[in-house]
Amino acid sequence: MESRILIAKEGKQFYVKDVGKDLHTQFGFIKSKDLKKKKGTVKTNTGKEFFIFPADFIDKFKRIKRGAQIITLKDAGVIITETGVNKDSKVLDAGGGSGALACILGNITKQAITYEIRKEFVKIIKENIKNLDLKNVSVKNKDVTKGISEKNLDLIVLDMP
């Protein structure tokens, strides 16, 4: 699903999750066909102008659904820096929660797997993976303390009670 960021000259921002629908704001509405532009400017029906950009990973990530407390971007940055994971890494996140760390790691690694024991959190994680369009992130509704089937992992993060 294509998404966009709209920014007014005064700094007001809008996140457009789906360019297939018209956007209605307090400044008027913008038609779907205009939201499909990848850059430049768009105007509402009342003449309010916005700069338009494709939403990137961080724009989407800031809007993930939360169930459990998430690992912050700052803490994820420390994990990435200290461990040296990269585009060739295969990682496992135990205690997925809302899936934030798995998604951050999935954005930069070859593969990220997260284990989460609670079904309601698995549902949230799957929704976040889909909304971030991450094809290399998977979730397992399993208790990691009972063992894992993955081999040759470069990193395992344990964030469990």
VMD Tcl script that builds the backbone (N, CA, C; Angstrom):
set m [mol new atoms 483]
animate dup $m
set s [atomselect $m all]
$s set {name element resname resid chain x y z} {
  {N N MET 1 A 0.842 -1.172 0.000}
  {CA C MET 1 A 0.000 0.000 0.000}
  {C C MET 1 A 0.895 1.246 0.000}
  {N N GLU 2 A 0.693 2.097 -0.960}
  {CA C GLU 2 A 1.480 3.327 -1.038}
  {C C GLU 2 A 0.990 4.330 -0.006}
  {N N SER 3 A 1.932 4.986 0.647}
  {CA C SER 3 A 1.586 6.022 1.614}
  {C C SER 3 A 2.431 7.262 1.344}
  {N N ARG 4 A 1.964 8.387 1.863}
  {CA C ARG 4 A 2.619 9.671 1.618}
  {C C ARG 4 A 2.681 10.492 2.897}
  {N N ILE 5 A 3.586 11.459 2.876}
  {CA C ILE 5 A 3.665 12.498 3.897}
  {C C ILE 5 A 3.364 13.817 3.204}
  {N N LEU 6 A 2.471 14.593 3.783}
  {CA C LEU 6 A 2.156 15.935 3.288}
  {C C LEU 6 A 2.636 16.933 4.326}
  {N N ILE 7 A 3.322 17.984 3.860}
  {CA C ILE 7 A 3.832 19.007 4.775}
  {C C ILE 7 A 3.445 20.380 4.248}
  {N N ALA 8 A 2.766 21.160 5.097}
  {CA C ALA 8 A 2.406 22.534 4.746}
  {C C ALA 8 A 3.603 23.443 5.003}
  {N N LYS 9 A 3.617 24.613 4.402}
  {CA C LYS 9 A 4.724 25.560 4.592}
  {C C LYS 9 A 4.922 25.906 6.062}
  {N N GLU 10 A 3.834 25.899 6.841}
  {CA C GLU 10 A 3.920 26.218 8.274}
  {C C GLU 10 A 4.422 25.034 9.099}
  {N N GLY 11 A 4.580 23.876 8.464}
  {CA C GLY 11 A 5.093 22.704 9.158}
  {C C GLY 11 A 4.052 21.655 9.509}
  {N N LYS 12 A 2.776 21.959 9.362}
  {CA C LYS 12 A 1.720 20.975 9.650}
  {C C LYS 12 A 1.901 19.764 8.736}
  {N N GLN 13 A 1.854 18.564 9.340}
  {CA C GLN 13 A 2.069 17.338 8.569}
  {C C GLN 13 A 0.855 16.421 8.624}
  {N N PHE 14 A 0.671 15.683 7.546}
  {CA C PHE 14 A -0.339 14.639 7.489}
  {C C PHE 14 A 0.311 13.382 6.944}
  {N N TYR 15 A -0.036 12.259 7.540}
  {CA C TYR 15 A 0.375 10.958 7.039}
  {C C TYR 15 A -0.806 10.377 6.278}
  {N N VAL 16 A -0.578 9.995 5.038}
  {CA C VAL 16 A -1.620 9.402 4.202}
  {C C VAL 16 A -1.297 7.918 4.079}
  {N N LYS 17 A -2.062 7.092 4.782}
  {CA C LYS 17 A -1.794 5.655 4.797}
  {C C LYS 17 A -2.112 4.997 3.465}
  {N N ASP 18 A -3.164 5.470 2.806}
  {CA C ASP 18 A -3.618 4.838 1.566}
  {C C ASP 18 A -3.944 5.908 0.532}
  {N N VAL 19 A -3.121 5.995 -0.510}
  {CA C VAL 19 A -3.338 7.013 -1.550}
  {C C VAL 19 A -4.533 6.678 -2.440}
  {N N GLY 20 A -5.140 5.544 -2.219}
  {CA C GLY 20 A -6.309 5.149 -2.995}
  {C C GLY 20 A -7.602 5.801 -2.527}
  {N N LYS 21 A -7.506 6.591 -1.465}
  {CA C LYS 21 A -8.691 7.263 -0.923}
  {C C LYS 21 A -8.427 8.762 -0.828}
  {N N ASP 22 A -9.474 9.568 -1.006}
  {CA C ASP 22 A -9.350 11.011 -0.814}
  {C C ASP 22 A -8.979 11.293 0.641}
  {N N LEU 23 A -8.220 12.373 0.858}
  {CA C LEU 23 A -7.849 12.800 2.207}
  {C C LEU 23 A -8.673 14.021 2.582}
  {N N HIS 24 A -9.372 13.940 3.698}
  {CA C HIS 24 A -10.178 15.057 4.192}
  {C C HIS 24 A -9.488 15.659 5.411}
  {N N THR 25 A -9.238 16.962 5.373}
  {CA C THR 25 A -8.568 17.673 6.463}
  {C C THR 25 A -9.370 18.916 6.825}
  {N N GLN 26 A -8.919 19.613 7.859}
  {CA C GLN 26 A -9.551 20.881 8.226}
  {C C GLN 26 A -9.275 21.963 7.184}
  {N N PHE 27 A -8.358 21.690 6.261}
  {CA C PHE 27 A -8.013 22.643 5.201}
  {C C PHE 27 A -8.728 22.327 3.884}
  {N N GLY 28 A -9.600 21.331 3.900}
  {CA C GLY 28 A -10.272 20.885 2.687}
  {C C GLY 28 A -9.846 19.465 2.361}
  {N N PHE 29 A -10.171 19.007 1.166}
  {CA C PHE 29 A -9.812 17.636 0.803}
  {C C PHE 29 A -8.882 17.626 -0.410}
  {N N ILE 30 A -8.132 16.515 -0.498}
  {CA C ILE 30 A -7.235 16.279 -1.629}
  {C C ILE 30 A -7.676 14.975 -2.274}
  {N N LYS 31 A -7.848 15.017 -3.576}
  {CA C LYS 31 A -8.318 13.838 -4.308}
  {C C LYS 31 A -7.236 12.760 -4.373}
  {N N SER 32 A -7.710 11.535 -4.416}
  {CA C SER 32 A -6.830 10.372 -4.486}
  {C C SER 32 A -5.842 10.474 -5.644}
  {N N LYS 33 A -6.298 10.912 -6.803}
  {CA C LYS 33 A -5.404 10.983 -7.970}
  {C C LYS 33 A -4.239 11.937 -7.712}
  {N N ASP 34 A -4.460 12.991 -6.923}
  {CA C ASP 34 A -3.381 13.922 -6.582}
  {C C ASP 34 A -2.438 13.321 -5.548}
  {N N LEU 35 A -2.967 12.510 -4.647}
  {CA C LEU 35 A -2.141 11.877 -3.616}
  {C C LEU 35 A -1.198 10.832 -4.196}
  {N N LYS 36 A -1.455 10.389 -5.407}
  {CA C LYS 36 A -0.591 9.384 -6.040}
  {C C LYS 36 A 0.710 9.980 -6.568}
  {N N LYS 37 A 0.807 11.328 -6.589}
  {CA C LYS 37 A 2.069 11.972 -6.978}
  {C C LYS 37 A 3.151 11.570 -5.987}
  {N N LYS 38 A 4.355 11.367 -6.478}
  {CA C LYS 38 A 5.447 10.966 -5.597}
  {C C LYS 38 A 6.234 12.142 -5.034}
  {N N LYS 39 A 6.153 13.293 -5.683}
  {CA C LYS 39 A 6.848 14.474 -5.165}
  {C C LYS 39 A 6.232 15.716 -5.783}
  {N N GLY 40 A 6.610 16.850 -5.235}
  {CA C GLY 40 A 6.065 18.109 -5.724}
  {C C GLY 40 A 5.097 18.693 -4.721}
  {N N THR 41 A 4.023 19.281 -5.226}
  {CA C THR 41 A 3.018 19.873 -4.350}
  {C C THR 41 A 1.627 19.416 -4.775}
  {N N VAL 42 A 0.728 19.455 -3.818}
  {CA C VAL 42 A -0.690 19.185 -4.066}
  {C C VAL 42 A -1.490 20.255 -3.337}
  {N N LYS 43 A -2.706 20.494 -3.817}
  {CA C LYS 43 A -3.570 21.493 -3.187}
  {C C LYS 43 A -4.898 20.866 -2.796}
  {N N THR 44 A -5.449 21.382 -1.694}
  {CA C THR 44 A -6.796 20.980 -1.304}
  {C C THR 44 A -7.792 21.704 -2.197}
  {N N ASN 45 A -9.041 21.333 -2.089}
  {CA C ASN 45 A -10.086 21.999 -2.873}
  {C C ASN 45 A -10.251 23.471 -2.483}
  {N N THR 46 A -9.713 23.870 -1.317}
  {CA C THR 46 A -9.784 25.273 -0.887}
  {C C THR 46 A -8.508 26.045 -1.222}
  {N N GLY 47 A -7.537 25.371 -1.854}
  {CA C GLY 47 A -6.317 26.040 -2.288}
  {C C GLY 47 A -5.127 25.913 -1.354}
  {N N LYS 48 A -5.265 25.220 -0.215}
  {CA C LYS 48 A -4.147 25.028 0.715}
  {C C LYS 48 A -3.125 24.102 0.060}
  {N N GLU 49 A -1.861 24.545 0.032}
  {CA C GLU 49 A -0.809 23.796 -0.656}
  {C C GLU 49 A 0.031 22.989 0.328}
  {N N PHE 50 A 0.379 21.784 -0.089}
  {CA C PHE 50 A 1.235 20.892 0.682}
  {C C PHE 50 A 2.323 20.330 -0.216}
  {N N PHE 51 A 3.521 20.168 0.361}
  {CA C PHE 51 A 4.572 19.399 -0.302}
  {C C PHE 51 A 4.227 17.929 -0.074}
  {N N ILE 52 A 4.484 17.092 -1.074}
  {CA C ILE 52 A 4.150 15.674 -0.961}
  {C C ILE 52 A 5.399 14.823 -1.182}
  {N N PHE 53 A 5.556 13.814 -0.318}
  {CA C PHE 53 A 6.705 12.907 -0.385}
  {C C PHE 53 A 6.229 11.482 -0.123}
  {N N PRO 54 A 6.919 10.496 -0.695}
  {CA C PRO 54 A 6.606 9.117 -0.311}
  {C C PRO 54 A 6.958 8.929 1.169}
  {N N ALA 55 A 6.118 8.236 1.907}
  {CA C ALA 55 A 6.429 7.939 3.307}
  {C C ALA 55 A 7.546 6.903 3.334}
  {N N ASP 56 A 8.517 7.109 4.208}
  {CA C ASP 56 A 9.592 6.131 4.325}
  {C C ASP 56 A 9.350 5.246 5.550}
  {N N PHE 57 A 10.288 4.372 5.823}
  {CA C PHE 57 A 10.115 3.408 6.909}
  {C C PHE 57 A 9.811 4.097 8.229}
  {N N ILE 58 A 10.565 5.121 8.568}
  {CA C ILE 58 A 10.397 5.760 9.875}
  {C C ILE 58 A 9.054 6.480 9.975}
  {N N ASP 59 A 8.575 7.047 8.869}
  {CA C ASP 59 A 7.245 7.676 8.873}
  {C C ASP 59 A 6.176 6.642 9.222}
  {N N LYS 60 A 6.298 5.475 8.652}
  {CA C LYS 60 A 5.334 4.400 8.914}
  {C C LYS 60 A 5.532 3.818 10.310}
  {N N PHE 61 A 6.802 3.647 10.698}
  {CA C PHE 61 A 7.111 3.043 11.993}
  {C C PHE 61 A 6.540 3.865 13.146}
  {N N LYS 62 A 6.591 5.169 13.029}
  {CA C LYS 62 A 6.071 6.037 14.097}
  {C C LYS 62 A 4.584 5.821 14.339}
  {N N ARG 63 A 3.930 5.137 13.444}
  {CA C ARG 63 A 2.486 4.923 13.543}
  {C C ARG 63 A 2.106 3.466 13.788}
  {N N ILE 64 A 3.073 2.656 14.226}
  {CA C ILE 64 A 2.744 1.252 14.461}
  {C C ILE 64 A 1.750 1.129 15.609}
  {N N LYS 65 A 0.998 0.053 15.556}
  {CA C LYS 65 A 0.047 -0.250 16.618}
  {C C LYS 65 A 0.824 -0.822 17.796}
  {N N ARG 66 A 0.418 -0.424 18.986}
  {CA C ARG 66 A 1.099 -0.907 20.180}
  {C C ARG 66 A 0.163 -1.724 21.047}
  {N N GLY 67 A 0.708 -2.796 21.550}
  {CA C GLY 67 A 0.007 -3.606 22.537}
  {C C GLY 67 A 0.865 -3.615 23.784}
  {N N ALA 68 A 2.042 -4.156 23.636}
  {CA C ALA 68 A 3.028 -4.172 24.717}
  {C C ALA 68 A 3.978 -2.988 24.551}
  {N N GLN 69 A 4.701 -2.689 25.605}
  {CA C GLN 69 A 5.729 -1.646 25.562}
  {C C GLN 69 A 6.739 -1.997 24.474}
  {N N ILE 70 A 7.211 -0.988 23.743}
  {CA C ILE 70 A 8.156 -1.268 22.661}
  {C C ILE 70 A 9.577 -0.870 23.038}
  {N N ILE 71 A 10.530 -1.483 22.364}
  {CA C ILE 71 A 11.927 -1.060 22.443}
  {C C ILE 71 A 12.004 0.245 21.659}
  {N N THR 72 A 12.578 1.274 22.243}
  {CA C THR 72 A 12.631 2.581 21.581}
  {C C THR 72 A 13.623 2.571 20.423}
  {N N LEU 73 A 13.463 3.546 19.545}
  {CA C LEU 73 A 14.407 3.682 18.428}
  {C C LEU 73 A 15.832 3.858 18.943}
  {N N LYS 74 A 15.976 4.618 20.012}
  {CA C LYS 74 A 17.310 4.851 20.586}
  {C C LYS 74 A 17.925 3.530 21.057}
  {N N ASP 75 A 17.156 2.735 21.785}
  {CA C ASP 75 A 17.670 1.449 22.269}
  {C C ASP 75 A 17.932 0.480 21.118}
  {N N ALA 76 A 17.062 0.485 20.119}
  {CA C ALA 76 A 17.282 -0.361 18.941}
  {C C ALA 76 A 18.573 0.045 18.236}
  {N N GLY 77 A 18.827 1.340 18.176}
  {CA C GLY 77 A 20.061 1.834 17.563}
  {C C GLY 77 A 21.297 1.328 18.287}
  {N N VAL 78 A 21.234 1.291 19.615}
  {CA C VAL 78 A 22.357 0.770 20.402}
  {C C VAL 78 A 22.544 -0.723 20.119}
  {N N ILE 79 A 21.455 -1.469 20.076}
  {CA C ILE 79 A 21.540 -2.909 19.782}
  {C C ILE 79 A 22.186 -3.136 18.418}
  {N N ILE 80 A 21.744 -2.401 17.427}
  {CA C ILE 80 A 22.281 -2.545 16.067}
  {C C ILE 80 A 23.764 -2.179 16.026}
  {N N THR 81 A 24.111 -1.076 16.661}
  {CA C THR 81 A 25.498 -0.600 16.643}
  {C C THR 81 A 26.432 -1.544 17.392}
  {N N GLU 82 A 26.024 -1.962 18.569}
  {CA C GLU 82 A 26.883 -2.815 19.399}
  {C C GLU 82 A 27.044 -4.225 18.824}
  {N N THR 83 A 26.022 -4.730 18.152}
  {CA C THR 83 A 26.093 -6.107 17.641}
  {C C THR 83 A 26.610 -6.192 16.216}
  {N N GLY 84 A 26.530 -5.086 15.486}
  {CA C GLY 84 A 27.030 -5.077 14.113}
  {C C GLY 84 A 26.151 -5.813 13.116}
  {N N VAL 85 A 24.879 -6.025 13.437}
  {CA C VAL 85 A 24.006 -6.680 12.456}
  {C C VAL 85 A 23.905 -5.821 11.208}
  {N N ASN 86 A 23.706 -6.490 10.069}
  {CA C ASN 86 A 23.693 -5.772 8.794}
  {C C ASN 86 A 22.782 -6.479 7.795}
  {N N LYS 87 A 22.886 -6.095 6.548}
  {CA C LYS 87 A 22.001 -6.608 5.492}
  {C C LYS 87 A 22.122 -8.116 5.273}
  {N N ASP 88 A 23.183 -8.723 5.759}
  {CA C ASP 88 A 23.376 -10.164 5.591}
  {C C ASP 88 A 23.007 -10.967 6.840}
  {N N SER 89 A 22.568 -10.284 7.886}
  {CA C SER 89 A 22.308 -10.937 9.172}
  {C C SER 89 A 20.934 -11.585 9.247}
  {N N LYS 90 A 20.887 -12.666 10.017}
  {CA C LYS 90 A 19.634 -13.354 10.346}
  {C C LYS 90 A 19.467 -13.235 11.860}
  {N N VAL 91 A 18.346 -12.627 12.288}
  {CA C VAL 91 A 18.186 -12.301 13.704}
  {C C VAL 91 A 16.880 -12.858 14.265}
  {N N LEU 92 A 16.876 -13.054 15.584}
  {CA C LEU 92 A 15.685 -13.521 16.277}
  {C C LEU 92 A 15.406 -12.594 17.448}
  {N N ASP 93 A 14.154 -12.195 17.576}
  {CA C ASP 93 A 13.691 -11.337 18.670}
  {C C ASP 93 A 12.736 -12.167 19.511}
  {N N ALA 94 A 13.116 -12.461 20.746}
  {CA C ALA 94 A 12.278 -13.278 21.627}
  {C C ALA 94 A 11.502 -12.376 22.575}
  {N N GLY 95 A 10.187 -12.541 22.575}
  {CA C GLY 95 A 9.321 -11.657 23.347}
  {C C GLY 95 A 8.923 -10.488 22.479}
  {N N GLY 96 A 8.301 -10.775 21.352}
  {CA C GLY 96 A 8.027 -9.790 20.301}
  {C C GLY 96 A 7.205 -8.593 20.715}
  {N N GLY 97 A 6.272 -8.766 21.656}
  {CA C GLY 97 A 5.448 -7.637 22.096}
  {C C GLY 97 A 4.624 -7.064 20.964}
  {N N SER 98 A 4.931 -5.835 20.576}
  {CA C SER 98 A 4.244 -5.178 19.450}
  {C C SER 98 A 4.995 -5.367 18.137}
  {N N GLY 99 A 6.178 -5.974 18.206}
  {CA C GLY 99 A 6.955 -6.244 17.003}
  {C C GLY 99 A 7.874 -5.117 16.575}
  {N N ALA 100 A 8.007 -4.095 17.401}
  {CA C ALA 100 A 8.805 -2.926 17.015}
  {C C ALA 100 A 10.252 -3.299 16.708}
  {N N LEU 101 A 10.905 -4.015 17.617}
  {CA C LEU 101 A 12.311 -4.357 17.387}
  {C C LEU 101 A 12.456 -5.283 16.182}
  {N N ALA 102 A 11.589 -6.265 16.059}
  {CA C ALA 102 A 11.658 -7.169 14.901}
  {C C ALA 102 A 11.524 -6.386 13.600}
  {N N CYS 103 A 10.643 -5.398 13.586}
  {CA C CYS 103 A 10.447 -4.592 12.375}
  {C C CYS 103 A 11.656 -3.707 12.089}
  {N N ILE 104 A 12.214 -3.101 13.121}
  {CA C ILE 104 A 13.417 -2.278 12.932}
  {C C ILE 104 A 14.553 -3.153 12.404}
  {N N LEU 105 A 14.745 -4.305 13.029}
  {CA C LEU 105 A 15.803 -5.216 12.580}
  {C C LEU 105 A 15.513 -5.736 11.178}
  {N N GLY 106 A 14.264 -6.031 10.895}
  {CA C GLY 106 A 13.885 -6.506 9.568}
  {C C GLY 106 A 14.136 -5.480 8.483}
  {N N ASN 107 A 14.080 -4.219 8.847}
  {CA C ASN 107 A 14.332 -3.153 7.873}
  {C C ASN 107 A 15.785 -3.116 7.416}
  {N N ILE 108 A 16.692 -3.637 8.245}
  {CA C ILE 108 A 18.115 -3.560 7.885}
  {C C ILE 108 A 18.788 -4.919 7.699}
  {N N THR 109 A 18.112 -5.999 8.090}
  {CA C THR 109 A 18.751 -7.311 7.992}
  {C C THR 109 A 18.124 -8.169 6.894}
  {N N LYS 110 A 18.771 -9.286 6.640}
  {CA C LYS 110 A 18.265 -10.232 5.634}
  {C C LYS 110 A 16.969 -10.892 6.103}
  {N N GLN 111 A 16.932 -11.266 7.395}
  {CA C GLN 111 A 15.747 -11.936 7.929}
  {C C GLN 111 A 15.622 -11.662 9.422}
  {N N ALA 112 A 14.386 -11.402 9.857}
  {CA C ALA 112 A 14.091 -11.236 11.280}
  {C C ALA 112 A 12.907 -12.131 11.631}
  {N N ILE 113 A 13.068 -12.856 12.719}
  {CA C ILE 113 A 12.009 -13.731 13.217}
  {C C ILE 113 A 11.715 -13.284 14.637}
  {N N THR 114 A 10.448 -13.226 14.995}
  {CA C THR 114 A 10.115 -12.893 16.372}
  {C C THR 114 A 9.217 -13.971 16.955}
  {N N TYR 115 A 9.486 -14.329 18.192}
  {CA C TYR 115 A 8.671 -15.286 18.928}
  {C C TYR 115 A 7.843 -14.505 19.937}
  {N N GLU 116 A 6.555 -14.788 19.975}
  {CA C GLU 116 A 5.666 -14.142 20.950}
  {C C GLU 116 A 4.672 -15.183 21.437}
  {N N ILE 117 A 4.537 -15.294 22.736}
  {CA C ILE 117 A 3.687 -16.317 23.334}
  {C C ILE 117 A 2.210 -15.913 23.376}
  {N N ARG 118 A 1.928 -14.605 23.421}
  {CA C ARG 118 A 0.540 -14.133 23.565}
  {C C ARG 118 A -0.103 -13.887 22.196}
  {N N LYS 119 A -1.243 -14.554 21.968}
  {CA C LYS 119 A -1.926 -14.475 20.667}
  {C C LYS 119 A -2.355 -13.057 20.314}
  {N N GLU 120 A -2.791 -12.281 21.304}
  {CA C GLU 120 A -3.231 -10.914 21.003}
  {C C GLU 120 A -2.069 -10.043 20.526}
  {N N PHE 121 A -0.872 -10.319 21.001}
  {CA C PHE 121 A 0.302 -9.579 20.537}
  {C C PHE 121 A 0.755 -10.069 19.167}
  {N N VAL 122 A 0.611 -11.366 18.907}
  {CA C VAL 122 A 0.947 -11.913 17.582}
  {C C VAL 122 A 0.112 -11.213 16.518}
  {N N LYS 123 A -1.148 -10.996 16.808}
  {CA C LYS 123 A -2.042 -10.309 15.869}
  {C C LYS 123 A -1.546 -8.885 15.594}
  {N N ILE 124 A -1.134 -8.185 16.625}
  {CA C ILE 124 A -0.609 -6.818 16.473}
  {C C ILE 124 A 0.682 -6.833 15.664}
  {N N ILE 125 A 1.563 -7.780 15.969}
  {CA C ILE 125 A 2.834 -7.885 15.241}
  {C C ILE 125 A 2.579 -8.110 13.753}
  {N N LYS 126 A 1.677 -9.029 13.427}
  {CA C LYS 126 A 1.372 -9.307 12.018}
  {C C LYS 126 A 0.835 -8.067 11.314}
  {N N GLU 127 A -0.007 -7.316 11.988}
  {CA C GLU 127 A -0.552 -6.083 11.409}
  {C C GLU 127 A 0.560 -5.058 11.162}
  {N N ASN 128 A 1.476 -4.932 12.125}
  {CA C ASN 128 A 2.587 -3.989 11.969}
  {C C ASN 128 A 3.527 -4.409 10.843}
  {N N ILE 129 A 3.813 -5.693 10.732}
  {CA C ILE 129 A 4.659 -6.192 9.641}
  {C C ILE 129 A 4.019 -5.852 8.294}
  {N N LYS 130 A 2.726 -6.082 8.186}
  {CA C LYS 130 A 2.001 -5.790 6.941}
  {C C LYS 130 A 2.026 -4.295 6.630}
  {N N ASN 131 A 1.733 -3.457 7.633}
  {CA C ASN 131 A 1.693 -2.006 7.410}
  {C C ASN 131 A 3.058 -1.427 7.044}
  {N N LEU 132 A 4.118 -2.083 7.495}
  {CA C LEU 132 A 5.470 -1.636 7.159}
  {C C LEU 132 A 5.990 -2.310 5.890}
  {N N ASP 133 A 5.204 -3.197 5.315}
  {CA C ASP 133 A 5.538 -3.889 4.067}
  {C C ASP 133 A 6.879 -4.617 4.162}
  {N N LEU 134 A 7.062 -5.338 5.249}
  {CA C LEU 134 A 8.300 -6.079 5.476}
  {C C LEU 134 A 8.084 -7.541 5.107}
  {N N LYS 135 A 8.703 -7.970 4.043}
  {CA C LYS 135 A 8.546 -9.343 3.544}
  {C C LYS 135 A 9.496 -10.328 4.232}
  {N N ASN 136 A 10.505 -9.810 4.903}
  {CA C ASN 136 A 11.528 -10.659 5.509}
  {C C ASN 136 A 11.368 -10.793 7.026}
  {N N VAL 137 A 10.219 -10.388 7.557}
  {CA C VAL 137 A 9.960 -10.494 8.994}
  {C C VAL 137 A 8.820 -11.485 9.202}
  {N N SER 138 A 9.030 -12.420 10.122}
  {CA C SER 138 A 7.984 -13.392 10.427}
  {C C SER 138 A 7.786 -13.484 11.935}
  {N N VAL 139 A 6.610 -13.950 12.321}
  {CA C VAL 139 A 6.285 -14.085 13.740}
  {C C VAL 139 A 5.824 -15.511 14.009}
  {N N LYS 140 A 6.259 -16.030 15.148}
  {CA C LYS 140 A 5.842 -17.362 15.572}
  {C C LYS 140 A 5.155 -17.244 16.926}
  {N N ASN 141 A 3.976 -17.835 17.035}
  {CA C ASN 141 A 3.240 -17.848 18.295}
  {C C ASN 141 A 3.722 -19.051 19.107}
  {N N LYS 142 A 4.918 -18.894 19.675}
  {CA C LYS 142 A 5.554 -19.979 20.422}
  {C C LYS 142 A 6.296 -19.411 21.624}
  {N N ASP 143 A 6.536 -20.281 22.591}
  {CA C ASP 143 A 7.321 -19.945 23.771}
  {C C ASP 143 A 8.789 -20.243 23.463}
  {N N VAL 144 A 9.588 -19.211 23.379}
  {CA C VAL 144 A 11.000 -19.366 23.013}
  {C C VAL 144 A 11.770 -20.191 24.048}
  {N N THR 145 A 11.285 -20.225 25.298}
  {CA C THR 145 A 11.987 -20.998 26.330}
  {C C THR 145 A 11.858 -22.504 26.111}
  {N N LYS 146 A 10.964 -22.899 25.211}
  {CA C LYS 146 A 10.793 -24.324 24.877}
  {C C LYS 146 A 11.688 -24.743 23.716}
  {N N GLY 147 A 12.463 -23.799 23.179}
  {CA C GLY 147 A 13.383 -24.100 22.092}
  {C C GLY 147 A 13.004 -23.398 20.798}
  {N N ILE 148 A 13.987 -23.289 19.916}
  {CA C ILE 148 A 13.782 -22.653 18.612}
  {C C ILE 148 A 14.258 -23.597 17.515}
  {N N SER 149 A 13.703 -23.435 16.339}
  {CA C SER 149 A 14.089 -24.297 15.214}
  {C C SER 149 A 15.123 -23.639 14.304}
  {N N GLU 150 A 15.315 -22.334 14.441}
  {CA C GLU 150 A 16.235 -21.596 13.566}
  {C C GLU 150 A 17.688 -21.950 13.878}
  {N N LYS 151 A 18.486 -21.951 12.835}
  {CA C LYS 151 A 19.927 -22.235 12.947}
  {C C LYS 151 A 20.712 -21.064 12.353}
  {N N ASN 152 A 21.971 -20.996 12.701}
  {CA C ASN 152 A 22.899 -20.010 12.138}
  {C C ASN 152 A 22.406 -18.571 12.276}
  {N N LEU 153 A 21.925 -18.234 13.466}
  {CA C LEU 153 A 21.480 -16.866 13.732}
  {C C LEU 153 A 22.676 -15.989 14.073}
  {N N ASP 154 A 22.612 -14.741 13.668}
  {CA C ASP 154 A 23.674 -13.785 13.985}
  {C C ASP 154 A 23.396 -13.030 15.276}
  {N N LEU 155 A 22.134 -13.003 15.686}
  {CA C LEU 155 A 21.753 -12.272 16.896}
  {C C LEU 155 A 20.457 -12.843 17.448}
  {N N ILE 156 A 20.420 -13.000 18.767}
  {CA C ILE 156 A 19.175 -13.314 19.472}
  {C C ILE 156 A 19.002 -12.250 20.544}
  {N N VAL 157 A 17.873 -11.564 20.515}
  {CA C VAL 157 A 17.555 -10.555 21.528}
  {C C VAL 157 A 16.476 -11.143 22.426}
  {N N LEU 158 A 16.745 -11.178 23.727}
  {CA C LEU 158 A 15.774 -11.681 24.696}
  {C C LEU 158 A 15.154 -10.491 25.417}
  {N N ASP 159 A 13.879 -10.252 25.186}
  {CA C ASP 159 A 13.145 -9.160 25.838}
  {C C ASP 159 A 11.849 -9.747 26.380}
  {N N MET 160 A 12.010 -10.537 27.437}
  {CA C MET 160 A 10.875 -11.278 27.986}
  {C C MET 160 A 10.757 -10.999 29.475}
  {N N PRO 161 A 9.542 -11.215 30.005}
  {CA C PRO 161 A 9.363 -11.025 31.459}
  {C C PRO 161 A 10.097 -12.090 32.247}
}
mol reanalyze $m
mol bondsrecalc $m
mol representation Tube
mol addrep $m
